[in-house]
Amino acid sequence: MSQFSPFSKEELLPQAEMLEIKKQKGELFIGLPKETHLGEKRVCLTPDAVTALTSHGHRIVIETGAGDGANYTDKEYSEAGAKISYDVEEAFKCKIVLKVAPPTAEEIEYINPQTILISSLQLKTQTKKYFEHLAKKRITAVAFDFIKDEQETYPIVKSLSEIAGTASVLIAGELMSGVNKGNGLLFGNISGVPPTSVVIFGAGTVGEYAARTAIGLGARVKVFDNSITKLRKLQHSLPAPIYTSTIQPKSIAKALMRCDVAIGAIRGKNRSPIIATETMIEQMKEGAIIVDVSIDRGGCFETSNVTNHNIPTFVKHGVIHYCVPNIPARYARTATLSISNIFTPYLLNIAEEGGFENAARYDKSLRSGMYFYHGILTNKTVADWFDLPFKDINLLIL
């Protein structure tokens, strides 16, 4: 054989045929604990989703009463094939724990080491200690507010934003009624009566769905945003032409002075920018309504202060302010259906791929949502925010 041959003697001999090994499907063991966070009534899976999972051979443990807030009974979950647990810890002992709100320090203690936790992260409400607890337990954690799909959108965040946008207008409609000590205005366009005037800050998903709902009820809508691209996209997607403008103090002051409802839906990188100053709010109509959907990022009205579902409003300068950070929880059943529709295909895919590790290897969207991998922090945003060491997930999952 020539010494310049690119093959060895062994490589030139007949080789054994390699048969493709069938991918081993994984069985999932999922726990759904009851939410304990104040005002949180949502649950990650509906009974129909549980049926879809159990019919594929997966086991689900749900804490008694977990679906009560969304009007799903233990009986419905039991008939769907889930085990109803009366032990607070049992759902946390499953291999995969599904939650809406992030677990408390006490709940993290219940979780077994090496568990997969899927929940929201709500970064702005966390402390360094939370991440230290997860690292100690070597937990793999996925934040559904970080999951990004192949269209480069955040499916769960977008879905909940749609709910918040629609709800903001419906809430304003309730607050305007005389029963709720509002101005007694009806949110609509009644013959011979001037239509309700609505100002919206932000042309993102929340702003779009707020505008769509307000137009549907017959209101006159004005939308302000500093992105011309977003405003143009909004104009094209709505069923009727609306007034749009970039954020200019003079135009905003004039619009607020004349409006019946103002909705804040602008988000900043860290904190929402203050668009409406206290002076502008002082000039608003007596009994006008402010719904600050951006309050979870600090709010875009200078007079906004966080409220809760029990006491949702306060009055300042004669203007009724609604500043509840978690609006979708008010419509818990709709929000549950929405979250469940997104989660179920993910869970079925994890099983199809032979478990979470394999699924994360091939599914970019799962990796984008992961912020802990076996106790190693893998999200740069979290690392920078809390000054913690971080490793790229793509170097850990090969």
Secondary structure, DSSP 8 states (H G I E B T S, - for coil): --TT-SS-HHHHS---------------EEEE----STT----S--HHHHHHHHTTT-EEEEETTTTGGGT--HHHHHHTT-EEE-STTGGGGSSEEE-SS---HHHHHHS-TT-EEEE---GGG--HHHHHHHHHTT-EEEETTT---TTS--HHHHHHHHHHHHHHHHHHHHHHSGGGTS----SS--TTS---EEEEE--SHHHHHHHHHHHHTT-EEEEE-S-HHHHHHHHHHSSS--EEE---HHHHHHHHHH-SEEEE----SSS----B-HHHHHTS-TT-EEEEGGGGGT-SBTT-----SSS-EEEETTEEEE--S-GGGGGHHHHHHHHHHHHHHHHHHHHHTTSHHHHHHH-HHHHHHEEEETTEE--HHHHHHHT-----HHHH--
